[in-house]
């Protein structure tokens, strides 16, 4: 029964990581729309286009850094659930 707390904590970390990664991608897409509407639409259509636009227009590090933190939280949450 002691592992029930770890299960809830793992689920919380996993969901937090998903939310952080999702919000990083939404933020990056909004920044791409600020560059131009075409770039924003291409972010929705072409996988990886957000990384190209972010690198070219100088907001790569904040977007990818936060996204990577979300992925790390997903990994930690998944490992704690196993």
Secondary structure, DSSP 8 states (H G I E B T S, - for coil): -THHHHHHHHHHHHHHHHHHHHHHHHHHHHHHHHH-HHHHHHHHHSTTHHHHHHHHHT-HHHHHHHHHHHHHHHHHHHHHH-
